[in-house]
């Protein structure tokens, strides 16, 4: 069956109060990550909502990971055919500036509160979009699989990593879309991430006998200096993908976002450490860049005979799908039909869960109603009409891919 936008809109409009109520209910679940509290309770709310909508939910408990409380994944589905598209989301949120942000408010066509934009509002758009496609008979010989994970804000290793490791992502899927706050743009590319912790070991000595010590802090400064030069070089290596005009086009490297040294003010510091956090454009080979950074560190340490260790704390590849790909064009056509204007393709300046799917050869996109410029902030919100429009796009996209 070919979908008609007016029919999808009518179905969603009839469920608008339900959608808003569910967003507010989800906001009330305090799933701050870090540390990752309240995940099990929020997953249960999602399970119950998806069950009411006939989306066959199941709750998958995943192994303990760090401080995450009851880490889990909520899976669901609509349709029964062989062709497959993934709707993917996360229900953890960044920490609040004020606890009242967990009291969602519906005001002037908006829902305000932590996670409304990133991305509990997006989750509601996806599950109601899937339900609309199912109820209106739009899925043909295909199906939507829904994956909702618990730890995207800290890397997704416990959630999306579990899906990947246990073969729960089918590499034969036609496409994947995640409801990140793209402000209605299509994020068809995202940066990769490499994070390091560099530690120096010297020798402690009292300030009165400072000549007997080896100052690890001074060694740290020496090792960090060439990394700053590396960061300047990477900033000049621009991506070919479209980006928001406010976002830098080069790969980003932050040296010393966190650091520490010493045991007391009057003791030569015997230990020192600092972080390096990087966001690499899709054109870069992050294996190569990790080796480059490692060599820069070792060369600088060798020059002063310093004892250095390097720990890789994050290694996530970039992801990209060309906007000329059929799956991208079908998404663009769905957006144009719902919104009445052409879709915009852009690269996300950060890291997205699309990478877990793109690594398997699945065309993967970020597209959602939330606004990136309000996400994570004290006045985070999502526009209700935009949320329903995105749900209509998801339903129409599934129809175009599967029917």
KELO-568300 format. One record per residue: residue in three letters; x, y, z of N, C-alpha, C in turn. Coordinates in steps of 0.02 Angstrom, whole numbers, padded with zeros to 5 digits, always signed. Layout:
<recs>
ALAXYZXYZXYZ...
</recs>
This chain:
<recs>
UNK+00042-00060+00000+00000+00000+00000+00044+00062+00000UNK+00028+00111-00043+00064+00174-00044+00034+00221+00008UNK+00078+00250+00049+00054+00292+00103+00030+00359+00078UNK-00020+00386+00112-00044+00454+00099-00029+00496+00161UNK+00006+00551+00152+00029+00591+00208-00030+00614+00251UNK-00084+00635+00220-00141+00659+00258-00168+00606+00305UNK-00169+00544+00282-00194+00489+00324-00147+00478+00384UNK-00082+00481+00371-00034+00473+00426-00041+00530+00476UNK-00046+00591+00450-00054+00650+00494-00117+00643+00537UNK-00171+00621+00507-00233+00615+00544-00226+00565+00601UNK-00192+00509+00587-00182+00459+00639-00141+00488+00697UNK-00088+00523+00680-00044+00552+00731-00078+00608+00770UNK-00116+00650+00735-00152+00703+00769-00201+00675+00820UNK-00232+00619+00803-00279+00588+00849-00244+00561+00911UNK-00178+00551+00906-00139+00525+00963-00093+00578+00993UNK-00105+00642+00977-00059+00694+00998-00055+00701+01074UNK-00112+00696+01108-00110+00702+01181-00074+00643+01213UNK-00084+00584+01185-00047+00525+01209+00028+00535+01201UNK+00048+00559+01143+00119+00570+01130+00149+00619+01180UNK+00115+00674+01192+00140+00724+01239+00144+00696+01310UNK+00093+00659+01329+00092+00630+01397+00149+00580+01406UNK+00165+00542+01354+00219+00494+01360+00287+00530+01365UNK+00296+00583+01327+00359+00621+01333+00367+00645+01405UNK+00315+00675+01433+00319+00701+01501+00332+00645+01551UNK+00301+00588+01539+00312+00529+01584+00384+00506+01580UNK+00412+00506+01520+00482+00484+01512+00531+00534+01542UNK+00516+00599+01535+00558+00650+01565+00563+00641+01640UNK+00508+00620+01671+00506+00611+01744+00552+00555+01768UNK+00571+00510+01723+00619+00457+01741+00689+00487+01736UNK+00723+00491+01793+00786+00528+01799+00845+00486+01775UNK+00850+00478+01710+00900+00433+01681+00966+00470+01665UNK+00991+00508+01712+01053+00545+01702+01112+00497+01691UNK+01151+00513+01640+01209+00472+01625+01266+00517+01602UNK+01322+00521+01640+01334+00483+01701+01292+00509+01760UNK+01281+00464+01808+01308+00397+01818+01267+00342+01783UNK+01206+00357+01761+01164+00306+01730+01114+00277+01779UNK+01078+00321+01812+01029+00298+01862+00961+00289+01830UNK+00918+00250+01861+00848+00244+01842+00835+00213+01774UNK+00882+00177+01746+00874+00151+01678+00820+00097+01674UNK+00819+00053+01723+00769-00001+01723+00698+00025+01727UNK+00687+00076+01767+00619+00104+01774+00597+00136+01708UNK+00641+00173+01677+00624+00205+01614+00610+00152+01560UNK+00651+00100+01559+00641+00047+01510+00572+00014+01519UNK+00550+00008+01581+00485-00022+01594+00429+00023+01568UNK+00436+00088+01575+00387+00135+01548+00383+00128+01472UNK+00440+00123+01440+00442+00114+01367+00411+00048+01347UNK+00427-00004+01384+00399-00070+01369+00323-00068+01372UNK+00296-00036+01423+00223-00033+01431+00192+00008+01375UNK+00223+00064+01356+00196+00106+01302+00197+00069+01236UNK+00252+00034+01221+00257-00002+01159+00209-00061+01157UNK+00197-00091+01214+00149-00146+01217+00079-00121+01201UNK+00060-00063+01227-00006-00034+01212-00014-00020+01138UNK+00042-00004+01105+00040+00013+01034+00049-00048+00989UNK+00053-00107+01018+00059-00168+00979+00127-00177+00946UNK+00180-00153+00980+00247-00156+00950+00290-00212+00978UNK+00259-00262+01008+00292-00325+01029+00358-00313+01067UNK+00356-00275+01121+00419-00259+01155+00449-00317+01194UNK+00514-00315+01201+00550-00360+01246+00604-00320+01281UNK+00619-00341+01342+00669-00307+01382+00730-00353+01387UNK+00788-00327+01366+00850-00365+01368+00895-00336+01422UNK+00908-00374+01473+00956-00353+01524+01026-00364+01498UNK+01069-00315+01507+01138-00321+01483+01185-00324+01543UNK+01246-00349+01534+01292-00356+01590+01307-00290+01624UNK+01323-00292+01689+01341-00230+01724+01397-00193+01689UNK+01393-00127+01690+01444-00086+01658+01452-00022+01698UNK+01510-00013+01729+01523+00047+01768+01470+00059+01821UNK+01445+00121+01823+01395+00140+01874+01324+00135+01848UNK+01314+00109+01787+01246+00105+01759+01200+00063+01804UNK+01142+00090+01819+01092+00053+01859+01045+00014+01812UNK+01043-00051+01821+00999-00094+01781+01005-00080+01706UNK+01066-00085+01679+01073-00072+01607+01032-00121+01566UNK+01000-00097+01514+00955-00139+01476+00941-00108+01408UNK+00911-00148+01365+00890-00127+01298+00816-00144+01291UNK+00778-00099+01261+00709-00114+01244+00706-00125+01168UNK+00681-00184+01148+00673-00199+01077+00599-00205+01061UNK+00581-00188+01001+00512-00196+00979+00510-00204+00904UNK+00451-00217+00877+00445-00226+00805+00375-00209+00781UNK+00372-00192+00717+00308-00182+00683+00314-00215+00615UNK+00264-00256+00597+00267-00292+00534+00302-00358+00542UNK+00297-00400+00491+00324-00468+00495+00364-00489+00434UNK+00373-00444+00385+00406-00463+00323+00481-00470+00330UNK+00514-00489+00276+00586-00501+00276+00626-00437+00271UNK+00603-00389+00232+00640-00326+00225+00638-00288+00291UNK+00694-00257+00308+00702-00231+00376+00731-00161+00377UNK+00701-00117+00418+00730-00052+00433+00733-00044+00509UNK+00786-00015+00534+00795-00004+00606+00776+00067+00625UNK+00736+00073+00679+00727+00136+00715+00766+00129+00780UNK+00812+00175+00792+00858+00169+00849+00855+00232+00892UNK+00857+00223+00958+00857+00280+01003+00891+00264+01069UNK+00897+00315+01111+00926+00305+01178+00884+00343+01229UNK+00878+00313+01288+00835+00344+01339+00876+00370+01398UNK+00942+00369+01395+00981+00404+01445+00987+00478+01425UNK+01000+00520+01473+01006+00592+01461+01067+00619+01498UNK+01090+00678+01477+01145+00709+01512+01120+00737+01579UNK+01165+00748+01628+01145+00775+01692+01110+00843+01686UNK+01066+00857+01732+01027+00919+01732+01067+00976+01763UNK+01046+01037+01746+01071+01096+01782+01030+01109+01845UNK+00968+01084+01844+00921+01095+01900+00874+01036+01902UNK+00859+01010+01962+00817+00950+01967+00747+00961+01940UNK+00724+01024+01937+00657+01037+01911+00652+01021+01836UNK+00708+01011+01803+00706+00992+01732+00675+00924+01721UNK+00669+00885+01774+00636+00819+01768+00560+00825+01775UNK+00535+00886+01786+00463+00898+01789+00442+00927+01721UNK+00424+00884+01674+00408+00906+01608+00347+00952+01607UNK+00348+01002+01563+00293+01049+01558+00271+01054+01485UNK+00206+01056+01475+00177+01064+01408+00152+01136+01403UNK+00183+01175+01358+00168+01247+01357+00177+01274+01287UNK+00126+01308+01261+00131+01344+01197+00157+01300+01140UNK+00132+01239+01137+00151+01194+01082+00219+01161+01092UNK+00248+01169+01150+00313+01138+01165+00308+01095+01227UNK+00353+01046+01231+00363+01008+01293+00433+01024+01317UNK+00438+01048+01379+00500+01072+01406+00524+01025+01461UNK+00589+01009+01460+00617+00967+01512+00678+00929+01487UNK+00715+00901+01533+00776+00865+01515+00760+00804+01473UNK+00794+00799+01416+00786+00741+01373+00731+00749+01321UNK+00693+00804+01322+00639+00811+01272+00668+00811+01202UNK+00723+00848+01191+00754+00851+01125+00801+00793+01113UNK+00839+00775+01165+00891+00723+01158+00882+00670+01211UNK+00844+00616+01197+00801+00611+01139+00738+00573+01155UNK+00709+00588+01214+00647+00553+01233+00589+00575+01189UNK+00589+00638+01168+00539+00659+01119+00549+00623+01053UNK+00611+00613+01034+00626+00577+00973+00604+00504+00976UNK+00613+00473+01034+00590+00404+01044+00514+00400+01033UNK+00478+00448+01062+00405+00448+01054+00387+00456+00981UNK+00422+00499+00945+00410+00506+00873+00420+00439+00837UNK+00472+00403+00855+00487+00341+00821+00435+00287+00836UNK+00417+00279+00899+00372+00223+00914+00301+00238+00888UNK+00281+00302+00888+00215+00318+00859+00218+00317+00783UNK+00275+00335+00754+00282+00327+00681+00278+00254+00661UNK+00310+00210+00700+00306+00138+00686+00235+00112+00696UNK+00202+00135+00749+00134+00113+00762+00087+00136+00707UNK+00096+00198+00682+00054+00223+00628+00064+00181+00565UNK+00126+00165+00549+00141+00125+00490+00108+00056+00496UNK+00110+00028+00555+00080-00038+00567+00004-00035+00561UNK-00027+00012+00596-00099+00016+00598-00129+00034+00530UNK-00093+00072+00491-00118+00093+00425-00099+00046+00369UNK-00065-00009+00386-00048-00059+00336+00003-00037+00286UNK+00054+00000+00309+00102+00030+00263+00166-00010+00255UNK+00173-00066+00289+00238-00100+00292+00247-00154+00239UNK+00197-00171+00202+00204-00219+00148+00236-00283+00171UNK+00289-00304+00135+00324-00365+00154+00387-00350+00195UNK+00384-00298+00235+00441-00279+00277+00422-00268+00349UNK+00471-00248+00388+00459-00236+00460+00507-00183+00486UNK+00485-00152+00539+00527-00105+00576+00550-00140+00639UNK+00615-00138+00653+00641-00160+00717+00662-00098+00757UNK+00640-00094+00819+00654-00037+00862+00706-00058+00914UNK+00760-00019+00919+00811-00030+00971+00817+00033+01013UNK+00806+00027+01078+00813+00083+01124+00865+00064+01176UNK+00921+00102+01178+00977+00083+01220+00985+00133+01277UNK+01028+00114+01325+01029+00148+01390+01090+00192+01403UNK+01139+00194+01358+01202+00226+01377+01235+00265+01320UNK+01196+00293+01275+01225+00329+01219+01267+00389+01241UNK+01247+00421+01295+01282+00482+01317+01353+00467+01342UNK+01368+00403+01356+01436+00384+01377+01466+00332+01331UNK+01444+00330+01268+01478+00289+01219+01440+00231+01190UNK+01385+00210+01221+01342+00157+01195+01373+00087+01194UNK+01429+00078+01228+01461+00012+01227+01417-00041+01262UNK+01384-00022+01317+01342-00071+01352+01280-00088+01312UNK+01250-00038+01278+01188-00050+01242+01199-00069+01169UNK+01219-00022+01128+01230-00036+01057+01286-00086+01047UNK+01338-00082+01090+01392-00131+01086+01367-00201+01098UNK+01319-00209+01144+01290-00275+01157+01252-00299+01095UNK+01213-00255+01065+01176-00275+01004+01223-00300+00951UNK+01277-00263+00941+01326-00282+00890+01360-00348+00908UNK+01384-00354+00969+01422-00412+00991+01380-00476+00988UNK+01315-00471+01000+01272-00530+01002+01233-00541+00938UNK+01254-00509+00884+01224-00521+00820+01151-00499+00814UNK+01132-00448+00853+01063-00425+00853+01051-00367+00805UNK+01103-00349+00766+01095-00302+00712+01106-00340+00647UNK+01054-00345+00606+01057-00384+00544+01091-00343+00490UNK+01149-00366+00465+01184-00326+00414+01147-00322+00348UNK+01094-00362+00340+01053-00358+00280+00999-00305+00281UNK+00996-00266+00336+00945-00214+00341+00953-00162+00287UNK+00896-00134+00265+00896-00085+00211+00922-00017+00236UNK+00906+00001+00298+00926+00067+00324+00916+00068+00399UNK+00945+00120+00429+00935+00135+00500+00927+00210+00507UNK+00883+00230+00553+00876+00301+00569+00871+00307+00645UNK+00905+00357+00672+00902+00371+00743+00877+00442+00753UNK+00835+00452+00804+00799+00516+00813+00840+00567+00852UNK+00902+00576+00833+00943+00627+00866+00917+00697+00848UNK+00933+00747+00890+00906+00814+00881+00941+00851+00824UNK+00923+00834+00763+00956+00863+00704+00920+00925+00678UNK+00870+00949+00714+00832+01009+00694+00800+01001+00625UNK+00783+00939+00608+00750+00926+00544+00798+00914+00486UNK+00863+00923+00497+00912+00904+00446+00924+00829+00449UNK+00953+00802+00396+00974+00732+00396+01049+00731+00408UNK+01069+00699+00463+01140+00689+00476+01161+00624+00442UNK+01193+00630+00384+01214+00571+00347+01287+00554+00361UNK+01319+00591+00405+01388+00577+00424+01399+00601+00496UNK+01447+00570+00529+01464+00590+00598+01537+00575+00611UNK+01566+00613+00655+01636+00604+00671+01649+00542+00714UNK+01711+00519+00712+01734+00467+00756+01768+00497+00817UNK+01782+00456+00867+01811+00481+00929+01870+00438+00951UNK+01923+00471+00972+01979+00437+01006+01995+00478+01068UNK+01994+00444+01125+02010+00478+01188+02069+00442+01222UNK+02115+00480+01249+02175+00452+01281+02184+00481+01351UNK+02216+00442+01393+02241+00467+01458+02316+00453+01458UNK+02355+00507+01464+02428+00503+01462+02454+00516+01533UNK+02494+00469+01558+02520+00475+01626+02596+00477+01625UNK+02624+00521+01666+02696+00528+01675+02715+00510+01746UNK+02771+00474+01754+02794+00456+01821+02864+00484+01832UNK+02869+00527+01883+02933+00555+01901+02956+00528+01968UNK+02980+00574+02011+03003+00554+02078+02988+00610+02127UNK+02953+00593+02182+02936+00643+02232+02998+00664+02272UNK+02997+00727+02293+03048+00753+02339+03020+00815+02373UNK+03038+00826+02435+03017+00885+02471+03045+00947+02437UNK+03008+01002+02441+03030+01064+02409+03100+01085+02432UNK+03117+01068+02495+03183+01086+02520+03238+01046+02487UNK+03221+00990+02455+03269+00949+02418+03244+00936+02347UNK+03217+00988+02317+03186+00981+02251+03234+00955+02199UNK+03298+00967+02209+03347+00944+02161+03351+00868+02157UNK+03325+00834+02208+03327+00760+02209+03265+00729+02175UNK+03217+00770+02158+03155+00744+02128+03157+00747+02052UNK+03107+00715+02022+03095+00718+01950+03024+00743+01941UNK+03016+00802+01913+02951+00837+01911+02908+00811+01854UNK+02859+00770+01872+02815+00741+01821+02771+00794+01788UNK+02755+00847+01824+02715+00901+01796+02752+00935+01738UNK+02816+00950+01748+02855+00980+01695+02860+00933+01635UNK+02867+00869+01649+02868+00820+01594+02803+00820+01556UNK+02748+00826+01592+02682+00827+01560+02677+00887+01512UNK+02700+00945+01534+02697+01003+01490+02737+00992+01426UNK+02794+00961+01433+02837+00948+01375+02802+00900+01327UNK+02771+00848+01353+02738+00799+01310+02675+00828+01277UNK+02640+00872+01312+02578+00900+01285+02590+00949+01228UNK+02648+00983+01229+02660+01037+01181+02655+01014+01108UNK+02688+00960+01087+02681+00939+01017+02611+00914+01000UNK+02573+00892+01050+02504+00873+01036+02462+00934+01019UNK+02477+00991+01048+02442+01052+01030+02456+01070+00957UNK+02517+01059+00934+02533+01071+00864+02495+01023+00819UNK+02489+00960+00842+02450+00911+00805+02376+00933+00800UNK+02349+00959+00855+02280+00983+00856+02270+01039+00805UNK+02317+01085+00801+02312+01139+00752+02313+01112+00681UNK+02354+01062+00668+02356+01032+00601+02289+01000+00584UNK+02261+00962+00630+02198+00926+00615+02140+00974+00604UNK+02141+01032+00637+02088+01081+00630+02085+01108+00558UNK+02141+01105+00523+02144+01131+00455+02125+01080+00402UNK+02114+01018+00422+02096+00965+00376+02020+00959+00373UNK+01990+00992+00325+01918+01002+00322+01882+00943+00289UNK+01822+00931+00312+01780+00879+00283+01747+00902+00218UNK+01729+00855+00176+01693+00871+00114+01618+00872+00126UNK+01595+00848+00185+01523+00845+00198+01496+00914+00218UNK+01433+00926+00201+01400+00987+00223+01397+00989+00299UNK+01403+01048+00327+01398+01056+00399+01360+01119+00416UNK+01334+01122+00477+01305+01183+00502+01359+01238+00499UNK+01341+01297+00474+01392+01350+00468+01427+01368+00532UNK+01396+01354+00590+01426+01370+00654+01476+01317+00678UNK+01478+01259+00644+01522+01205+00665+01588+01207+00627UNK+01644+01193+00660+01708+01192+00626+01712+01133+00579UNK+01744+01142+00522+01747+01090+00470+01807+01043+00479UNK+01855+01062+00520+01912+01020+00532+01900+00970+00587UNK+01943+00919+00591+01941+00872+00648+01963+00909+00711UNK+01931+00893+00767+01943+00929+00829+01982+00886+00878UNK+02033+00915+00910+02072+00881+00961+02079+00928+01020UNK+02060+00905+01079+02066+00944+01141+02119+00912+01185UNK+02171+00948+01199+02226+00925+01241+02217+00953+01311UNK+02215+00910+01360+02212+00933+01430+02143+00953+01453UNK+02091+00923+01424+02024+00936+01450+02018+00919+01523UNK+02054+00867+01543+02062+00850+01614+02136+00837+01626UNK+02158+00853+01687+02228+00842+01705+02235+00842+01781UNK+02292+00817+01804+02306+00817+01875+02378+00799+01888UNK+02402+00816+01948+02471+00799+01965+02483+00808+02039UNK+02534+00773+02064+02561+00786+02130+02520+00761+02188UNK+02550+00765+02247+02518+00744+02309+02511+00801+02359UNK+02551+00854+02352+02546+00910+02398+02582+00970+02367UNK+02566+01030+02393+02594+01091+02363+02669+01097+02373UNK+02696+01064+02424+02767+01072+02440+02808+01009+02424UNK+02782+00971+02376+02817+00909+02355+02824+00910+02280UNK+02885+00894+02256+02895+00886+02184+02846+00831+02159UNK+02803+00847+02110+02754+00798+02089+02786+00736+02057UNK+02771+00679+02085+02798+00617+02058+02753+00585+02006UNK+02691+00609+02000+02646+00584+01948+02609+00643+01918UNK+02591+00637+01855+02550+00687+01820+02515+00652+01763UNK+02456+00678+01747+02418+00647+01692+02375+00700+01658UNK+02358+00687+01596+02312+00731+01560+02275+00690+01507UNK+02219+00719+01484+02178+00685+01435+02188+00717+01366UNK+02174+00678+01315+02168+00702+01247+02103+00674+01219UNK+02059+00717+01194+01996+00695+01166+01990+00721+01095UNK+01973+00677+01048+01975+00693+00977+01909+00676+00943UNK+01890+00717+00894+01833+00702+00851+01857+00708+00779UNK+01861+00650+00745+01891+00647+00679+01838+00643+00625UNK+01848+00682+00572+01803+00681+00515+01803+00612+00481UNK+01750+00597+00444+01746+00531+00411+01803+00516+00363UNK+01834+00568+00336+01889+00558+00289+01952+00531+00323UNK+01956+00537+00388+02017+00517+00423+02015+00443+00442UNK+02074+00412+00441+02082+00343+00465+02103+00347+00538UNK+02057+00330+00584+02073+00342+00654+02124+00293+00681UNK+02134+00236+00649+02189+00192+00668+02256+00228+00655UNK+02260+00259+00597+02321+00297+00579+02332+00354+00628UNK+02278+00391+00644+02285+00449+00688+02302+00428+00759UNK+02276+00372+00782+02295+00348+00848+02369+00331+00850UNK+02394+00299+00797+02466+00284+00794+02507+00349+00792UNK+02483+00399+00755+02519+00463+00752+02523+00495+00821UNK+02467+00499+00856+02467+00530+00922+02512+00492+00970UNK+02508+00426+00966+02549+00384+01010+02623+00397+00997UNK+02642+00401+00934+02713+00413+00917+02735+00482+00939UNK+02692+00532+00931+02708+00600+00955+02723+00599+01030UNK+02682+00564+01067+02690+00561+01140+02755+00526+01159UNK+02767+00468+01128+02827+00431+01145+02891+00469+01125UNK+02889+00501+01067+02948+00539+01045+02963+00596+01093UNK+02910+00631+01115+02920+00687+01162+02946+00662+01229UNK+02920+00605+01252+02942+00577+01316+03014+00553+01311UNK+03032+00521+01255+03101+00497+01247+03151+00554+01247UNK+03130+00611+01220+03176+00669+01216+03198+00693+01285UNK+03158+00681+01336+03176+00702+01404+03182+00643+01451UNK+03185+00583+01423+03193+00522+01462+03138+00515+01514UNK+03075+00528+01493+03018+00524+01539+02985+00456+01535UNK+02958+00434+01592+02921+00371+01597+02847+00386+01583UNK+02822+00365+01524+02754+00382+01504+02714+00319+01488UNK+02650+00321+01505+02604+00268+01485+02543+00301+01452UNK+02515+00264+01403+02457+00290+01365+02401+00240+01370UNK+02342+00264+01391+02281+00222+01394+02230+00249+01344UNK+02206+00206+01300+02153+00226+01254+02086+00213+01289UNK+02050+00266+01306+01988+00261+01343+01926+00261+01299UNK+01934+00281+01235+01878+00279+01188+01906+00273+01118UNK+01875+00229+01078+01895+00221+01009+01833+00204+00969UNK+01804+00254+00936+01742+00245+00899+01751+00273+00829UNK+01741+00231+00778+01753+00255+00709+01700+00303+00686UNK+01717+00346+00638+01666+00389+00607+01620+00348+00563UNK+01568+00380+00538+01520+00346+00495+01493+00395+00444UNK+01478+00370+00384+01451+00413+00332+01414+00372+00280UNK+01359+00399+00256+01322+00371+00199+01313+00428+00149UNK+01333+00417+00088+01328+00470+00038+01256+00489+00027UNK+01243+00554+00019+01174+00577+00011+01143+00555-00055UNK+01183+00529-00101+01155+00503-00163+01132+00430-00157UNK+01146+00398-00101+01124+00329-00090+01048+00325-00093UNK+01021+00270-00119+00949+00264-00126+00913+00273-00059UNK+00941+00244-00005+00909+00251+00060+00907+00323+00083UNK+00960+00361+00067+00961+00432+00083+00910+00471+00043UNK+00905+00455-00020+00858+00491-00063+00785+00476-00045UNK+00771+00415-00024+00703+00398-00002+00685+00436+00062UNK+00735+00443+00107+00723+00483+00168+00711+00556+00149UNK+00751+00582+00104+00742+00652+00082+00674+00662+00051UNK+00652+00614+00010+00586+00620-00022+00531+00618+00030UNK+00538+00577+00081+00488+00573+00134+00483+00639+00172UNK+00541+00668+00187+00542+00732+00222+00510+00787+00180UNK+00527+00788+00116+00499+00839+00071+00423+00833+00066UNK+00398+00771+00066+00326+00762+00060+00289+00784+00123UNK+00320+00773+00181+00289+00793+00244+00297+00868+00257UNK+00358+00893+00248+00373+00963+00266+00360+01013+00210UNK+00356+00988+00148+00345+01033+00092+00406+01072+00070UNK+00465+01050+00091+00527+01083+00069+00583+01032+00067UNK+00635+01044+00028+00688+00994+00020+00724+00978+00085UNK+00746+00917+00091+00786+00897+00149+00856+00925+00145UNK+00886+00939+00202+00954+00962+00207+00998+00905+00234UNK+01053+00891+00200+01100+00841+00224+01159+00877+00256UNK+01179+00853+00316+01235+00883+00351+01274+00829+00389UNK+01335+00844+00406+01374+00801+00451+01365+00825+00522UNK+01353+00778+00567+01350+00795+00638+01421+00807+00664UNK+01428+00859+00704+01495+00876+00729+01519+00827+00783UNK+01473+00787+00810+01491+00741+00862+01490+00668+00839UNK+01480+00624+00887+01480+00551+00876+01409+00526+00883UNK+01388+00482+00837+01319+00457+00837+01319+00381+00838UNK+01263+00352+00861+01255+00280+00860+01247+00251+00790UNK+01243+00294+00740+01241+00268+00671+01302+00225+00657UNK+01357+00236+00693+01419+00200+00678+01412+00125+00687UNK+01371+00103+00736+01364+00032+00749+01331-00004+00690UNK+01291+00032+00653+01256+00004+00596+01298+00013+00532UNK+01327+00072+00525+01367+00086+00465+01426+00038+00459UNK+01454+00017+00517+01510-00030+00515+01490-00097+00484UNK+01425-00112+00484+01399-00173+00454+01375-00162+00383UNK+01386-00102+00357+01365-00087+00288+01294-00063+00282UNK+01261-00047+00337+01192-00024+00335+01191+00053+00327UNK+01156+00080+00277+01149+00153+00272+01115+00179+00335UNK+01146+00228+00368+01122+00249+00434+01121+00325+00438UNK+01067+00351+00469+01055+00423+00470+01030+00446+00538UNK+01048+00507+00556+01017+00541+00612+00966+00591+00587UNK+00905+00587+00613+00853+00634+00592+00802+00638+00647UNK+00792+00698+00674+00744+00706+00728+00719+00777+00734UNK+00666+00785+00774+00633+00850+00781+00668+00896+00831UNK+00706+00867+00877+00739+00908+00928+00790+00955+00898UNK+00806+01007+00935+00856+01056+00913+00920+01046+00952UNK+00975+01041+00915+01039+01030+00948+01059+01089+00992UNK+01039+01150+00973+01061+01209+01011+01026+01215+01079UNK+00973+01177+01091+00941+01178+01157+00953+01113+01195UNK+00974+01061+01160+00989+00997+01193+01044+01007+01245UNK+01036+00972+01301+01085+00974+01356+01083+01039+01395UNK+01042+01087+01375+01041+01151+01409+00985+01156+01460UNK+00984+01212+01497+00934+01220+01551+00863+01230+01526UNK+00854+01248+01463+00787+01260+01436+00771+01212+01379UNK+00794+01150+01384+00783+01101+01332+00709+01091+01319UNK+00691+01086+01255+00621+01075+01237+00616+01040+01170UNK+00555+01017+01154+00540+00992+01087+00473+01021+01066UNK+00468+01039+01002+00407+01066+00975+00360+01008+00958UNK+00298+01011+00982+00252+00954+00972+00235+00943+00899UNK+00223+00996+00862+00207+00988+00791+00265+00957+00753UNK+00326+00980+00769+00385+00951+00737+00393+00878+00756UNK+00377+00861+00817+00381+00791+00839+00333+00747+00800UNK+00273+00772+00788+00224+00733+00748+00246+00730+00675UNK+00273+00785+00649+00299+00784+00580+00352+00731+00571UNK+00398+00727+00620+00450+00676+00616+00421+00606+00619UNK+00370+00597+00661+00338+00531+00664+00307+00514+00597UNK+00278+00564+00563+00249+00552+00496+00304+00534+00446UNK+00362+00568+00451+00418+00552+00407+00441+00480+00419UNK+00446+00459+00483+00468+00391+00497+00420+00340+00466UNK+00355+00352+00474+00305+00306+00446+00309+00304+00370UNK+00315+00363+00340+00318+00366+00267+00383+00335+00241UNK+00438+00347+00276+00502+00318+00257+00500+00241+00258UNK+00472+00214+00311+00464+00142+00315+00423+00116+00257UNK+00370+00152+00239+00328+00132+00183+00368+00132+00118UNK+00406+00184+00106+00445+00190+00044+00499+00136+00040UNK+00528+00117+00097+00581+00067+00098+00554-00004+00092UNK+00495-00017+00122+00474-00086+00133+00415-00109+00090UNK+00371-00062+00071+00309-00084+00036+00323-00103-00035
</recs>
